[in-house]
Amino acid sequence: MLLNGRLQITSGLSSSARTLIESPKTSVWVSLVSLWEIAVKHALNRSGMLVSSQAATLYFRDSGYQLLSIETEHVIAVEELPSLHRC
């Protein structure tokens, strides 16, 4: 899902994807990595991130989104990603 700095779903999604995300029958998951990125961007006042990670967390929880944790194995697996995931 693509969110802007105000936590609004951006126009980068198709109408069918937007409908699925907004459906109460759909489980939406938000990675803790996304919250981390929100915190960093907000703290550095970058990318127009107008919302703090605390506000984002409340928004996600109030919206019924599930938080997806990150484990050590996930961090280690980053080193094995294909080159298209590297800067």
Order of alpha helices (4+ residues) and beta strands (2+ residues): alpha-beta-alpha-alpha-beta-alpha
